[in-house]
């Protein structure tokens, strides 16, 4: 544990030194633990020379947007939101395998233009070194637009981000990863506002019911959904009377087949390396439908 603390402290000092040399910055702020830590340290180092910008759209859960605004206000960082229109861009809406590239190109492009208007050359994001191991075509867009990733450059892993966030008293230190709602839709299935709404509603229902904060409602098709939660919560979701409540709620959303994935919650389960066809894991599921349960 001592080695972990010393390692994090060394990277913390490296991060602050890197930020000190940047002058004025804009932090692309989602409200997640990575960008929250980056914003806090940027504020500590650069003071008034920091602006937080959240790019908002129907792909971002409402509660994430609200959390981002609250935190920026709490620490006294100027904050602005920029609406985007990804759903009007065919390259995103058709949901190709490299969908994230087009989304990030659009989103970062908005922030870069804000920077140009305000005379701020340095745009920062919260990427850490663990992100290099996942399928993230959005990284190419960040490179093309000159986005800086100070946490990654300082060598922070996700675990180390959480350690430092906790040490600095950030309430989000143990917040689960929160991905764009479009990541719940299999590649090749069009992204629509209605599909995003149903996904968000399903996840909010389960989260508010206390099942878990780590939840993904992934579409199989418009009538079928696959729920991913930590394996430790599987028993709770299939136990009556809650199982019947889940079935009724999801049927009200228009689903007729509701599956709970026996592999449990995991990030990026629809990414190509992990699921070439986008729906393969649904075969290992508990199926809760028509008042019954089958495997």
C-alpha positions as CSV (number, residue, x, y, z in Angstrom):
1,X,0.0,0.0,0.0
2,X,2.9,2.3,0.8
3,X,4.3,1.7,-2.7
4,X,0.9,2.6,-4.2
5,X,0.8,5.9,-2.3
6,X,4.4,6.7,-3.3
7,X,3.7,5.9,-6.9
8,X,0.5,8.0,-7.0
9,X,2.3,10.9,-5.3
10,X,5.1,10.9,-7.8
11,X,2.6,10.9,-10.7
12,X,0.6,13.6,-8.9
13,X,3.6,15.8,-8.8
14,X,4.3,15.0,-12.5
15,X,0.8,15.9,-13.4
16,X,0.9,19.3,-11.6
17,X,4.2,20.1,-13.2
18,X,2.8,19.3,-16.7
19,X,-0.3,21.5,-16.1
20,X,1.8,24.4,-14.8
21,X,3.4,24.7,-18.2
22,X,0.2,24.9,-20.1
23,X,-1.1,28.3,-19.0
24,X,-4.7,28.6,-20.0
25,X,-6.7,25.4,-20.6
26,X,-10.1,24.1,-21.3
27,X,-11.0,20.8,-19.7
28,X,-13.5,18.5,-21.6
29,X,-15.6,17.7,-18.6
30,X,-18.0,14.7,-18.5
31,X,-18.4,14.6,-14.7
32,X,-16.8,11.2,-14.4
33,X,-14.0,10.4,-12.0
34,X,-11.2,11.0,-14.6
35,X,-12.3,14.4,-15.8
36,X,-13.4,15.4,-12.3
37,X,-9.9,14.7,-11.0
38,X,-8.3,16.5,-13.9
39,X,-10.5,19.6,-13.5
40,X,-9.8,19.8,-9.7
41,X,-6.0,19.5,-10.1
42,X,-6.1,22.0,-13.1
43,X,-8.0,24.4,-10.9
44,X,-5.5,23.9,-8.0
45,X,-2.6,24.6,-10.3
46,X,-3.9,27.1,-12.8
47,X,-6.5,28.9,-10.8
48,X,-8.7,31.2,-12.9
49,X,-7.0,30.0,-16.1
50,X,-9.4,27.0,-16.4
51,X,-12.7,26.6,-18.2
52,X,-14.8,23.4,-18.0
53,X,-16.8,22.5,-21.0
54,X,-19.4,19.7,-21.2
55,X,-20.6,18.7,-24.6
56,X,-24.2,17.5,-24.1
57,X,-26.6,15.5,-26.3
58,X,-29.2,12.8,-26.1
59,X,-26.3,10.3,-25.8
60,X,-25.4,11.6,-22.3
61,X,-27.5,10.5,-19.3
62,X,-29.2,13.5,-17.6
63,X,-27.8,12.7,-14.2
64,X,-24.2,12.8,-15.6
65,X,-24.9,16.3,-17.0
66,X,-26.3,17.5,-13.7
67,X,-23.4,16.0,-11.7
68,X,-20.9,17.8,-13.9
69,X,-22.6,21.2,-13.5
70,X,-22.8,20.8,-9.7
71,X,-19.1,19.9,-9.3
72,X,-17.9,22.8,-11.5
73,X,-20.0,25.2,-9.4
74,X,-18.7,23.7,-6.1
75,X,-15.0,24.3,-7.0
76,X,-15.6,27.6,-8.6
77,X,-14.6,26.8,-12.1
78,X,-16.3,28.7,-15.0
79,X,-18.5,26.1,-16.7
80,X,-20.4,26.0,-20.0
81,X,-22.3,23.4,-22.0
82,X,-22.3,23.0,-25.7
83,X,-25.2,21.1,-27.4
84,X,-24.2,18.7,-30.2
85,X,-26.2,17.1,-32.9
86,X,-24.6,13.7,-33.4
87,X,-27.9,12.1,-34.4
88,X,-28.1,14.4,-37.5
89,X,-24.8,13.0,-38.8
90,X,-25.1,9.8,-40.8
91,X,-21.5,8.8,-39.9
92,X,-22.6,8.5,-36.3
93,X,-26.3,7.7,-36.6
94,X,-25.7,4.5,-38.7
95,X,-23.5,3.2,-35.8
96,X,-20.4,1.9,-37.6
97,X,-17.7,0.1,-35.7
98,X,-15.7,3.4,-35.5
99,X,-18.7,5.4,-34.4
100,X,-16.8,6.9,-31.5
101,X,-14.3,8.4,-33.9
102,X,-17.0,10.5,-35.6
103,X,-18.6,11.4,-32.2
104,X,-15.3,12.5,-30.6
105,X,-14.3,14.4,-33.8
106,X,-17.6,16.3,-33.6
107,X,-17.5,16.9,-29.8
108,X,-13.8,17.9,-29.6
109,X,-14.3,20.0,-32.7
110,X,-16.8,22.1,-30.8
111,X,-14.5,22.6,-27.9
112,X,-11.5,23.4,-30.1
113,X,-13.6,26.2,-31.7
114,X,-14.5,27.6,-28.3
115,X,-10.8,27.6,-27.4
116,X,-10.0,29.5,-30.6
117,X,-12.6,32.1,-29.8
118,X,-11.3,32.5,-26.3
119,X,-7.7,32.3,-27.1
120,X,-7.1,29.0,-25.3
121,X,-4.8,26.7,-27.2
122,X,-4.8,23.7,-24.8
123,X,-7.8,21.4,-24.6
124,X,-7.5,18.6,-22.0
125,X,-9.3,15.3,-21.7
126,X,-9.4,12.7,-18.9
127,X,-7.9,9.7,-20.7
128,X,-5.8,7.4,-18.5
129,X,-3.3,4.6,-19.4
130,X,-5.9,1.9,-19.0
131,X,-7.9,3.4,-21.8
132,X,-5.1,2.3,-24.2
133,X,-6.1,-1.3,-23.6
134,X,-9.7,-0.9,-24.8
135,X,-11.2,-0.4,-28.2
136,X,-11.4,3.4,-28.5
137,X,-11.5,4.8,-32.0
138,X,-12.2,8.2,-30.4
139,X,-8.5,8.4,-29.5
140,X,-7.7,9.0,-33.2
141,X,-10.0,12.1,-33.2
142,X,-8.3,13.4,-30.1
143,X,-4.9,13.0,-31.7
144,X,-6.0,14.7,-34.9
145,X,-7.3,17.7,-33.0
146,X,-4.3,18.0,-30.7
147,X,-6.2,17.1,-27.5
148,X,-3.9,16.7,-24.5
149,X,-4.3,13.8,-22.0
150,X,-2.4,14.9,-18.9
151,X,-3.5,11.9,-16.7
152,X,-2.2,9.5,-19.3
153,X,1.0,11.4,-19.9
154,X,1.6,11.4,-16.1
155,X,1.1,7.6,-16.2
156,X,-2.1,7.3,-14.2
157,X,-4.1,4.1,-14.3
158,X,-7.8,4.1,-13.4
159,X,-7.0,2.6,-10.0
160,X,-4.5,5.4,-9.3
161,X,-7.0,8.1,-10.5
162,X,-9.4,6.8,-7.9
163,X,-6.8,6.7,-5.2
164,X,-5.8,10.3,-5.8
165,X,-9.5,11.4,-6.2
166,X,-10.3,9.9,-2.8
167,X,-7.2,11.5,-1.2
168,X,-8.4,14.9,-2.5
169,X,-11.9,14.3,-1.1
170,X,-13.7,14.0,-4.4
171,X,-17.1,12.3,-3.9
172,X,-16.9,10.7,-7.3
173,X,-13.7,8.7,-6.5
174,X,-15.6,5.4,-6.5
175,X,-18.2,6.3,-9.1
176,X,-18.6,3.5,-11.7
177,X,-17.5,4.2,-15.3
178,X,-20.3,5.9,-17.3
179,X,-20.2,5.5,-21.0
180,X,-22.2,7.2,-23.8
181,X,-25.7,5.7,-24.1
182,X,-25.0,4.8,-27.7
183,X,-22.5,2.2,-26.5
184,X,-25.5,0.1,-25.5
185,X,-26.6,-0.3,-29.1
186,X,-25.0,-3.0,-31.3
187,X,-22.9,-1.7,-34.2
188,X,-24.9,-1.5,-37.3
189,X,-28.2,-0.8,-35.5
190,X,-29.1,2.9,-36.1
191,X,-28.8,5.2,-33.1
192,X,-32.1,7.1,-32.5
193,X,-33.4,9.4,-29.8
194,X,-36.1,6.9,-28.9
195,X,-33.6,4.0,-28.5
196,X,-31.4,6.2,-26.3
197,X,-34.4,7.2,-24.2
198,X,-35.5,3.6,-23.5
199,X,-32.0,2.6,-22.5
200,X,-31.7,5.6,-20.1
201,X,-35.1,4.9,-18.6
202,X,-34.3,1.3,-18.0
203,X,-31.0,2.0,-16.4
204,X,-32.5,4.8,-14.2
205,X,-35.2,2.4,-13.0
206,X,-32.7,-0.3,-12.0
207,X,-30.3,2.2,-10.4
208,X,-33.1,3.9,-8.4
209,X,-34.3,0.6,-7.2
210,X,-31.0,0.0,-5.6
211,X,-29.8,-2.9,-7.6
212,X,-26.4,-1.5,-8.5
213,X,-24.7,1.7,-9.7
214,X,-23.0,-0.4,-12.4
215,X,-25.7,-1.1,-14.9
216,X,-25.9,-1.5,-18.7
217,X,-29.1,-2.0,-20.6
218,X,-27.9,-3.2,-24.0
219,X,-30.2,-3.6,-26.9
220,X,-30.4,-6.9,-28.8
221,X,-33.1,-5.5,-31.0
222,X,-36.1,-3.1,-30.5
223,X,-38.1,-5.8,-28.7
224,X,-35.2,-7.4,-26.7
225,X,-32.9,-6.0,-24.0
226,X,-30.0,-7.5,-22.1
227,X,-29.3,-6.3,-18.6
228,X,-25.7,-6.3,-17.3
229,X,-25.2,-5.9,-13.5
230,X,-22.5,-7.1,-11.2
231,X,-22.7,-10.9,-10.6
232,X,-23.3,-10.3,-6.9
233,X,-26.6,-8.6,-7.8
234,X,-28.0,-11.3,-10.1
235,X,-29.9,-13.0,-7.3
236,X,-31.7,-9.8,-6.3
237,X,-32.9,-9.0,-9.8
238,X,-34.5,-12.4,-10.4
239,X,-36.1,-12.7,-6.9
240,X,-39.8,-12.0,-6.6
241,X,-41.5,-9.6,-6.4
242,X,-38.7,-7.5,-7.9
243,X,-38.4,-9.7,-11.0
244,X,-42.0,-9.0,-11.9
245,X,-41.5,-5.3,-11.4
246,X,-38.5,-5.4,-13.8
247,X,-40.5,-7.3,-16.4
248,X,-43.5,-5.0,-16.1
249,X,-41.4,-1.8,-16.4
250,X,-39.4,-3.0,-19.4
251,X,-42.5,-4.2,-21.1
252,X,-43.9,-0.7,-20.6
253,X,-40.8,0.5,-22.4
254,X,-41.7,-1.7,-25.4
255,X,-39.5,-4.7,-24.7
256,X,-40.9,-8.2,-25.0
257,X,-37.8,-10.2,-24.1
258,X,-35.7,-9.2,-21.1
259,X,-32.4,-11.0,-20.5
260,X,-30.0,-10.8,-17.6
261,X,-26.4,-11.6,-18.6
262,X,-24.8,-14.3,-16.5
263,X,-21.4,-12.9,-17.2
264,X,-22.3,-9.8,-15.3
265,X,-21.4,-6.2,-15.8
266,X,-18.4,-5.3,-17.9
267,X,-17.4,-2.3,-19.9
268,X,-17.2,-2.4,-23.6
269,X,-18.9,-5.8,-24.1
270,X,-20.2,-4.7,-27.5
271,X,-16.8,-3.7,-28.7
272,X,-15.5,-5.6,-31.7
273,X,-12.6,-7.4,-29.9
274,X,-14.9,-8.7,-27.3
275,X,-18.1,-9.3,-29.3
276,X,-17.7,-9.4,-33.1
277,X,-21.4,-9.7,-33.8
278,X,-22.5,-7.4,-31.0
279,X,-25.0,-9.7,-29.4
280,X,-23.3,-13.0,-28.9
281,X,-23.2,-12.8,-25.1
282,X,-26.9,-12.7,-24.9
283,X,-26.9,-16.5,-25.3
284,X,-25.5,-16.8,-21.7
285,X,-28.5,-15.2,-20.0
286,X,-31.3,-15.6,-17.6
287,X,-34.5,-14.8,-19.6
288,X,-37.3,-13.2,-17.7
289,X,-40.4,-13.0,-19.8
290,X,-44.1,-13.8,-19.7
291,X,-44.0,-14.2,-16.0
292,X,-41.4,-17.0,-16.0
293,X,-37.7,-17.6,-16.0
294,X,-35.6,-19.8,-18.2
295,X,-32.0,-20.3,-19.1
